[in-house]
Amino acid sequence: MKLGFFLCLLCSFTFLALGSNVSYDGRSLIIDGQRKLLLSASIHYPRSVPAMWPSLVQTAKEGGIDVIETYVFWNGHELSPGNYYFGGRFDLVKFVKIVQQAGMYLILRIGPFVAAEWNYGGVPVWLHYIPGTVFRTYNQPFMSHMQNFTTYIVNLMKQEKLFASQGGPIILSQIENEYGYYENFYKEDGKKYAMWAAKMAVAQNTGVPWIMCQQWDAPDPVIDTCNSFYCDQFKPTSPNRPKIWTENWPGWFKTFGGRNPHRPAEDVAYAVARFFQKGGSVQNYYMYHGGTNFGRTAGGPFITTSYDYDAPIDEYGLPRFPKWGHLKELHRAIKLCEPVLLNGKAVNITLGPSVEADVYTDESGACAAFIANIDDKNDRMVEFRNMSYHLPAWSVSILPDCKNVVFNTAKVSTQTHVVSMIDENLQQSDKGAVTFKWDVLKENAGIWGEADFVKTGFVDLINTTKDTTDYLWHTTSIYVGEHEGFLKNGSKPVLLINSTGHALHAFVNQEYQGTGTGNGTHSPFFFKNPIPLRAGKNEIALLCLTVGLPTAGPFYDFVGAGLISVKIKGFNNGTVDLSSSAWSYKIGIQGEQLKLYQGDGSSSVKWTTTSKPPKGQALTWYKAVVDAPSGDEPIGLDMLHMGKGLAWLNGEEIGRYWSRNSEFEEKDCVQECDYRGKFLPDKCDTDCGKPTQKWYHVPRSWFKPSGNILVIFEEKGGDPTKIKFLRRKVTGACANVAEDYPSIGLDSQGEDKINKNTPFARLTCPGNTIISSVKFASFGTPTGKCGSYLLGSCHDPNSSTVVEKACLNKNDCVVKLTKENFNNNLCPGSSRKLAVEAICS
């Protein structure tokens, strides 16, 4: 046994030492002489924590994924010129090695510009302030630093032997990112820069191919690739390059004040099936796990702290059913076709209006077919090879033997999970008190200490803070004569502010007056609010904010933010314009300088301890010592009743929070999403009029058993007594399977088989939980969806008994739709199905 284990290790070591040859032709990547059809998943290492990486990678692998893809985040690594950081969430080498240990490949998108809704598109802010620098064009300062960083990353990977040519997992690298959209804005220098970037990358001699996404003039040997919701019609600019899809968006990002976008699993599967139907070779989900924009890494501006992306693995690391499961079944079906897809010849056949089949055959007689109904409204019945097939609208059926349908993209047979956020009140076991207590510290509104500078008029917010903070104080004063009419008649003058973004909080004489803000599609805003002024001197203090820096666009590095004008309307002589007044400026807030977020802060700071912390108070720091929540489920922080600010646990940056409602009306969202037809980001939105984000992921690994220091900085006012932790838990599972749903034998213990298996419903509870009860079960014509199933006109009364017998007190169960289990004479002429909802506990 030990000898066998030793020989296994020796073989593995020999394979790694020898390395792999990665090449390509017009059909696919070729690794060690073998063609590969690859399914890839984007998981960005700094959007989770190292403790999560192994389970995220393993969950992807279990979902049928071959490759993990990640960007390299330049501004997270090169903190100042030549000063590199690879610790914590930015331990790139550790992440790549975890992928390697899982036996998977990796695509390294070095960029180093990444966009990705990441602050400043991943480019360090300090680079903008090196004289003469212009990002992403033929500009020597930018290219010099870009090349230095690219070379540093490549050499780091070489040093750790992580390229496939060295025995590592990296099979592709990317230079630049979606530059084709912007190249023409930079005219001749844009073209020169793109060619330079490609040449510079190839000269790194990594031993693996380079790619450039959305780069329609990528020079050989670089491969141009596609980013879109659909890439089946994409063709590389050279017939000698394989068809690669670097970004298939299975969802979309959110912005504070925006809606909550969703992309149906049926449509994602349809897009993937169509891509491989039309000769695709590598497909990557962007994102497969979106994760969290911890700290101030979210860009946009206005990108939320959550980067969940409606991805197959949710922000907290749980598989999102049914999307994860449906795509897993798709991957299994595609893999059954892999040999003939890669080595056979394809023939396209029209089977009727909007229906086509792509049939792949090889010399051995193997055959695989993809039949697509691209009609977005009507189902079709077609004849193919003397057999009849029903295709729902906007769907693809996969036939690995040109006979049996093992998968249809519109027929979701995998379960749906019921996911709950379980309240966990904040606990303080080490305080020795029954009543929960907070430490509180109030900041003054305006300049603290000495002003950093005084200037007539306004400054650019980004150029002044250089992104060292979200905050820049602007203060001035105005004298009000005792004869002003508003002092006598009880009216209030009106503060009028024009700004290019992103947001501000207004204070008059230390009192909060309101907030002005732009949004994710339009950063500029106009603030109008009545304010109380008194006779004599009045202090006007404006806390101007950034909410993430721009992430992309032509010349985005020169997009500014800040005040345009400040006026007060309602004086006897009309409107007073303060725009040209002398303004005092202070970068940041005092608590940041004192590092209060670390929990201890300055010894000179005197916190007030209270069981009744102030509510609705702006510019307030709250600190509490808390225990870790019970259990082992992922943790969220409920900030619904707070306003806007920043949060930390044990000095780790949870991120920006903002209880900002979606600015859209209910009519702008959907109750039910029709998967049929082309998807756009606003097609299937939810949560109009509701908070864009109310729960904030706090990784379990950040907690100690007790003595954890939770710190909140509240900008505008909230109720800290209602802050609580939440445990994200799967509390139920649903299945909804019709008799005509295909399967690949998922209940078998052997390999996938191409046959007509009996349709079945499979229910699985996570971890050490079991199916404790069956809430609903009906074989017949049930209606509704998970959580709200209803009996139809036809129902087998034995349904609950059958399901309970198969599933109760089990972690995993299968219920087959057979005549032995259910009445086969029910509902003549109707399409029968089984709907089940079970409780996991």
Helices and strands as residue ranges (DSSP letters): H 2-18, E 22-24, E 29-31, E 34-36, E 38-43, G 45-47, H 53-62, E 67-71, H 74-77, E 78-80, E 83-84, G 88-90, H 92-101, E 105-111, G 119-122, H 125-128, H 140-159, G 164-166, E 170-175, G 179-181, G 183-186, H 187-202, E 210-213, E 223-228, E 244-248, H 265-277, E 282-289, H 323-343, E 345-352, E 355-361, E 367-373, E 380-384, E 387-391, E 395-399, E 407-408, E 416-424, E 438-442, E 453-456, H 461-465, E 471-480, H 485-489, E 494-499, E 503-508, E 511-517, E 525-530, E 536-545, G 556-558, E 563-571, E 574-577, E 582-587, H 590-593, G 596-598, E 608-610, E 620-626, E 635-638, E 644-649, E 652-658, G 666-668, E 695-698, G 700-702, E 708-714, G 720-722, E 724-738, E 760-764, E 771-780, H 799-807, E 812-816, E 833-840
